[in-house]
Amino acid sequence: MRTDSINHWDIVAENYSEENDRGRNFHSQIYLAAVNELLGNVKGKRVLDAGCGDGFFR
């Protein structure tokens, strides 16, 4: 059962990342807009994205 669970979540994670890159999910539609509003302009600054999933803010 453990191997099945690992395989399942590997597939889910891959699909999640692909959907993020295509702009088709919660992160790209709502979360990103809210984060950008809260952070403001970060151009030229260093921002640490630590422990926040698949690196969506790379």
C-alpha positions as CSV (number, residue, x, y, z in Angstrom):
1,M,0.0,0.0,0.0
2,R,2.8,2.4,0.7
3,T,4.2,2.1,-2.8
4,D,0.7,2.8,-4.2
5,S,0.4,5.9,-2.1
6,I,3.7,7.2,-3.2
7,N,3.0,6.6,-6.8
8,H,-0.4,8.3,-6.5
9,W,1.0,11.4,-5.0
10,D,3.9,11.5,-7.5
11,I,1.2,11.7,-10.2
12,V,-0.8,14.3,-8.4
13,A,2.2,16.5,-7.8
14,E,3.2,16.3,-11.5
15,N,-0.3,17.3,-12.6
16,Y,-0.4,20.1,-9.9
17,S,2.8,21.6,-11.2
18,E,1.6,21.4,-14.9
19,E,-1.7,23.1,-14.0
20,N,0.3,25.9,-12.1
21,D,2.4,26.5,-15.2
22,R,-0.6,26.7,-17.4
23,G,-2.4,29.1,-15.1
24,R,-5.4,26.8,-14.5
25,N,-5.6,26.5,-10.8
26,F,-6.1,28.3,-7.5
27,H,-2.5,29.5,-7.2
28,S,-2.4,31.1,-10.6
29,Q,-5.9,32.6,-10.5
30,I,-6.4,33.8,-6.9
31,Y,-3.4,33.2,-4.7
32,L,-0.8,34.8,-7.0
33,A,-2.9,38.0,-7.3
34,A,-3.3,38.2,-3.5
35,V,0.4,37.6,-2.8
36,N,1.5,40.2,-5.4
37,E,-0.9,42.7,-3.8
38,L,0.5,42.0,-0.3
39,L,4.2,42.0,-1.4
40,G,4.1,44.9,-3.8
41,N,6.9,45.4,-6.2
42,V,9.8,43.1,-5.5
43,K,11.7,43.8,-8.7
44,G,15.5,43.9,-7.8
45,K,14.9,42.3,-4.4
46,R,15.6,38.8,-3.2
47,V,12.6,36.9,-2.0
48,L,12.9,33.5,-0.2
49,D,10.2,31.0,-1.2
50,A,10.8,28.4,1.6
51,G,8.7,25.3,2.0
52,C,6.0,26.6,-0.2
53,G,5.2,23.7,-2.5
54,D,6.7,23.1,-5.9
55,G,8.5,26.4,-6.4
56,F,5.5,28.3,-8.0
57,F,7.1,31.6,-7.3
58,R,10.4,30.8,-8.9
